[in-house]
Amino acid sequence: MNEKFSDYKQNCVEFSGTPSQHPTDASKILLVEDALDSQCVTWTFDRADVGSIEEVFAKVRQDPQGAAVVQVYKVWVKKGAHSVVSKRVVVS
């Protein structure tokens, strides 16, 4: 577990999902709320605002194409931090 802030549970807000490196900005991380859902929400956080990341569980989806496994984490983000939220939509 990476703990940047010693009192992160009091000064941070918990998010859960699958974190990954931002594709163009190394100072940011992406957090996909439910990577197995086609309507998933993605949060973008500054790495400096992340207090801790904890592995929680593996999520498995079984479908005709096979099984998909996604690791889920708790990501603790400093209260007051700014984020960009993206959601997939169908334009019609």
Residue pairs with C-beta under 8 A, 6 or more apart in sequence:
1 52
1 53
1 54
2 52
2 53
3 51
3 52
4 50
4 51
4 52
5 11
5 12
5 51
5 52
5 76
5 78
8 51
8 52
8 76
8 78
9 76
11 51
11 78
11 79
12 51
12 52
12 76
12 77
12 78
12 79
13 76
13 77
13 79
14 74
14 75
14 76
15 31
15 33
15 43
15 74
15 75
15 76
15 77
16 33
16 56
16 72
16 73
16 74
16 75
17 31
17 32
17 33
17 34
17 35
17 43
17 72
17 73
17 75
18 31
18 32
18 35
18 70
18 71
18 72
18 73
19 29
19 30
19 31
19 32
19 53
19 73
19 75
20 29
20 30
20 32
21 29
21 30
22 28
22 29
22 30
22 44
26 47
27 46
27 47
27 48
28 44
28 45
28 46
28 47
29 44
29 45
29 47
29 50
29 75
30 42
30 43
30 44
31 42
31 43
31 44
31 45
31 75
32 40
32 41
32 42
33 40
33 41
33 42
33 43
34 40
34 41
35 59
35 70
36 59
36 61
36 68
36 70
38 88
39 87
39 88
40 87
40 88
41 85
41 86
41 87
42 85
42 86
42 87
43 83
43 84
43 85
44 83
44 84
44 85
44 86
45 75
45 77
45 81
45 83
46 81
46 82
49 77
49 78
49 81
49 82
50 75
50 76
50 77
50 78
51 76
51 77
51 78
52 74
52 75
52 76
53 73
53 74
53 75
53 76
54 73
54 74
54 76
55 71
55 73
56 72
56 73
56 74
57 71
57 72
58 69
58 70
58 71
58 72
59 69
59 70
59 71
59 72
60 67
60 68
60 69
61 67
61 68
61 70
77 83
